[in-house]
Structure formats: C-alpha cells, structure tokens
C-alpha cells in the first residue's frame, strides 16, 4: 500500500466519523470527534515533508 492509498482510506474514515458525530448523542459525538483528531494526526505523519519546511526547521535549529 502506498502513502497516498493510506491517506485516502484514512480520509474516507474521517468523513464517516464526521457524519456519525453529526447525528449522535453527546458521548458518541465526543468519541467520533476524538477519532477525527487522531486520523488528522495519522494523515499528517503520512504526508511528505517539503524541502522548504526542512530548510526552515534547520534554520531554526541553527539559531538556537
């Protein structure tokens, strides 16, 4: 499985969680929104880091 395929699957699950949270009671809604947040974190780790971000981070480390 590629990163892109994994991201698509996670995004599909995230949309599902958002729909469930829109129609759920408070307890289930909180759980689904927490899952949406966790999926956001997973997707962000799968995305490639751009060269510009790496260079910016390196520049910030040098100034410390």
N, C-alpha and C positions, 0 to 999 in steps of 0.2 A: 504494500500500500504506500502511496506517495503522500507527502505532506499535504498537497492540495486535496487529495481524496479524503484524508483525515479531517481537514478543515471543513470540507463540505458536509461531512457526516455530523460533525460537531455543531455546525451552524443549523442544520436541519433539526437536531435535537433541541437546540437552544430556542428555535422558533416554536417547537412543540411545547416546551416548558412555559414560554410566554403566553401561549394560548390557554394552557391549563390554568396558569395563575390568574388570568382574566376572569375565569369562570369558577374559581374555587373559594372555599371558605378561608378564613384568615390563617389558620395553621398550615394548610396545604399551600396557600399562596406564598407564605414565607419560605417554605421548603423549596418551592419551584424557583423563586427568585434567587435563593441561595445557590441553586444548581445553575441558573443562568450566569451568575457571577463566576462560579467555578469553571464553567465552559469558556467564559471570556478569558480567563487566565490560561487555560489549556490552549486556546486558539492563539493567543499572543505568544506563547512559547514555541508554537509551530511555525510562526511566520519568520521569514528570514530577516536578519538584521541588515539594514542598508549600510553601505560603505560610509555614508555621511554620518550616520549615528555612531559607528565605531570610531571614526576620526574625532567626533565631538567628545565622546567618552574618554578617549585617550588624551585629548587636550585638557579636559577637566582634571584628570588624574595627575598630569604634569604640573598643574598649578597648585596642587595641594602640598 
